Amino acid sequence: MQLLITDRFEYELSRILVFIAKNNPQNAIDFKNSLMIKLQNTISMPYACRISAKFNQENIREFIFKGYTIIYKITENIELLGIYRDNIWGS
């Protein structure tokens, strides 16, 4: 099992990192590194996080990381679907 980063996740994460880096570039680096560690840990226990309320499907999960919700889909891999804040995430 491995992490698959969707274009949407990559785009949303890059926007978040640019925003954080405006005030403190090191915080943006630390945020990304910490998130990647958390995501790598998800590989060993993909069902440990809660079922996504938005999708309500057993194989779509989410967790909160520093105020951001990360949504992922469990297939033969872990597909990172998106990252958002403030309960706003469009389809």
Secondary structure, DSSP 8 states (H G I E B T S, - for coil): --EEE-HHHHHHHHHHHHHHHHH-HHHHHHHHHHHHHHHHHHHH-TTSSEE-TTT--TTEEEEEETTEEEEEEESSSEEEEEEEETT----
